[in-house]
Amino acid sequence: MNLEIHMKLVKNLKSGSYEDFNKLYTIYADMLYHFILGLTKSPTEAEDIVQDTFLRIWQSRESINPDLSFKTYLYTIARNQAIDVLRKHVENVAFEEYICSEAFQEHSENDVEKNISFDEFKDKLSKVKEKLTPRQKLVFEMSREKGYSISMIAEELQLSEKTIKNQLTQALKILREELAYCFIFLFLLF
């Protein structure tokens, strides 16, 4: 696209032209979507981030500097939103496990047919957790989902720390065997 025409679109956006905003959306939305998809590996989240990014562009249109790169500005907003989304997910143990899963790795390699969604993964994890003994499940959830330390769990359940470590080790082994996933993040406690 001609740089002069592009700058005119950005200047008109700054002035409140919804028509030129739509033109910029048409130019950048698809490229931005693929950029964010590469970061999040989630089509739904990529779509949401693209929409939120353009919403922010519209809301802050008056502060846009038409002399600077609109594309850089756009991608910076989107990248920051993707980072925020990923930070929220890192707090979620199931997402940490999903990141290490074969499904995530296959999606990263563009093998979309074999990809499973994060929600499907959470469902599978829930089903596999039902195969744990009640104590293993409780220890796993307290440790990995609530963030309790071994000593806190031992104190609350009135068991020895060694028993808690054994229960957690057994739970992780079962989950690893059943899901065949990489549990790197789960071992951070040890």
C-alpha positions in Angstrom: 0.0 0.0 0.0 1.1 3.5 -0.8 2.7 5.2 2.3 0.8 8.4 1.6 -2.6 6.6 1.4 -1.7 4.7 4.6 -0.8 7.9 6.5 -4.1 9.5 5.3 -6.0 6.5 6.7 -4.3 6.9 10.1 -4.8 10.7 10.2 -8.5 10.2 9.3 -8.8 7.5 12.0 -7.3 10.0 14.5 -10.0 12.4 13.5 -12.7 9.8 14.1 -13.3 8.3 10.7 -15.0 5.0 11.3 -14.7 4.2 7.6 -10.9 4.6 7.6 -10.8 2.6 10.9 -12.6 -0.3 9.0 -10.1 0.0 6.2 -7.2 -0.3 8.6 -8.9 -3.2 10.2 -9.3 -4.9 6.8 -5.6 -4.3 6.1 -4.2 -5.6 9.4 -6.7 -7.9 11.1 -5.6 -11.1 9.3 -1.9 -10.5 9.7 -2.3 -9.6 13.4 -4.4 -12.7 14.0 -1.7 -15.0 12.7 0.9 -13.1 14.7 -1.1 -13.5 17.9 -2.0 -17.1 17.1 1.7 -17.8 16.9 2.1 -16.5 20.5 -1.0 -18.0 22.1 -1.6 -21.1 20.1 -5.3 -20.5 20.6 -7.6 -19.4 17.7 -10.2 -18.2 20.1 -7.8 -16.1 22.2 -6.1 -14.8 19.0 -9.5 -13.6 17.7 -10.3 -12.0 21.1 -7.0 -10.2 21.2 -7.3 -8.9 17.7 -10.8 -7.5 18.6 -9.6 -6.0 21.8 -6.5 -4.5 20.1 -8.7 -2.7 17.5 -11.1 -1.6 20.2 -8.2 0.0 22.1 -7.0 1.6 18.8 -10.5 3.1 18.3 -10.7 4.3 22.0 -7.3 5.9 21.9 -7.4 7.1 18.3 -6.9 10.7 19.3 -3.5 10.0 20.8 -2.2 8.1 17.7 0.8 9.8 16.1 0.3 9.5 12.3 4.0 10.1 11.7 5.0 6.9 13.5 4.5 3.4 12.3 0.8 2.4 12.8 1.7 -1.2 12.3 4.3 -1.1 15.1 1.8 0.6 17.4 -0.8 -2.0 16.6 1.5 -5.0 17.0 2.8 -3.6 20.3 -0.7 -3.4 21.8 -1.5 -6.9 20.6 1.7 -8.4 21.9 1.2 -6.8 25.3 -2.3 -8.2 25.4 -1.1 -11.6 24.5 1.5 -11.5 27.2 -1.2 -10.5 29.7 -3.4 -13.4 28.6 -0.4 -15.8 28.9 0.5 -14.5 32.3 -3.1 -15.2 33.5 -2.8 -18.8 32.1 0.5 -19.5 33.8 -1.3 -19.1 37.1 -3.5 -21.9 36.0 -1.8 -25.3 36.5 -3.9 -27.0 33.8 -2.6 -24.5 31.3 1.0 -25.2 32.4 0.3 -28.9 31.7 -1.4 -28.0 28.4 1.6 -26.0 27.2 3.8 -29.1 27.7 1.3 -31.4 26.1 1.7 -33.2 22.8 -1.4 -31.3 21.6 0.2 -27.9 22.1 3.5 -29.1 20.5 1.6 -30.5 17.5 -0.3 -27.2 17.1 2.9 -25.4 17.3 4.1 -27.4 14.4 0.9 -26.5 12.4 -0.6 -30.0 12.8 -4.0 -28.5 13.4 -6.0 -31.7 12.8 -4.4 -33.3 15.9 -4.8 -30.2 18.1 -7.1 -30.3 21.1 -8.4 -27.2 22.7 -7.5 -26.1 26.1 -11.0 -26.8 27.4 -10.8 -30.4 26.1 -7.5 -30.8 27.8 -8.9 -29.6 31.1 -11.7 -32.1 30.7 -9.2 -34.9 30.1 -7.2 -33.8 33.1 -10.3 -33.9 35.2 -11.1 -37.4 34.1 -7.6 -38.6 34.7 -7.6 -37.0 38.2 -10.6 -39.3 39.0 -8.2 -42.3 38.6 -6.2 -41.0 41.6 -7.0 -42.1 45.1 -8.9 -39.5 47.1 -5.7 -38.6 49.1 -3.5 -38.4 45.9 -6.1 -36.2 44.3 -6.4 -33.9 47.4 -2.6 -33.6 47.7 -2.2 -32.9 44.0 -4.9 -30.2 44.0 -3.5 -28.6 47.2 0.0 -28.6 45.8 -0.5 -27.7 42.2 -3.8 -25.9 42.0 -3.8 -24.1 45.3 0.0 -23.6 45.6 0.4 -25.2 49.1 3.9 -26.3 50.1 4.6 -29.8 51.3 4.8 -28.7 54.9 1.5 -26.8 54.7 -0.3 -29.8 53.2 1.3 -32.1 55.8 0.1 -29.8 58.6 -3.4 -29.4 57.3 -3.9 -33.1 56.6 -2.0 -34.1 59.8 0.4 -36.4 57.8 4.1 -36.5 57.6 5.9 -34.6 54.9 7.3 -37.8 53.6 3.8 -39.2 53.1 2.7 -36.1 51.3 5.8 -36.3 49.0 5.0 -39.9 48.3 1.4 -39.2 47.5 2.3 -36.3 45.2 4.9 -38.4 43.4 2.4 -41.2 42.9 -0.2 -38.8 41.6 2.3 -37.2 39.2 3.4 -40.6 37.9 -0.2 -41.6 37.2 -1.0 -38.3 35.5 2.1 -38.6 33.4 1.3 -42.2 32.3 -2.3 -41.4 31.6 -1.8 -38.2 29.7 1.7 -38.9 28.3 2.5 -35.2 28.7 5.5 -33.3 29.8 5.1 -32.2 33.4 8.1 -29.8 33.7 6.1 -27.1 35.5 4.8 -29.6 38.1 8.2 -30.4 39.3 9.1 -26.8 40.2 8.2 -27.6 43.8 10.9 -30.2 44.2 
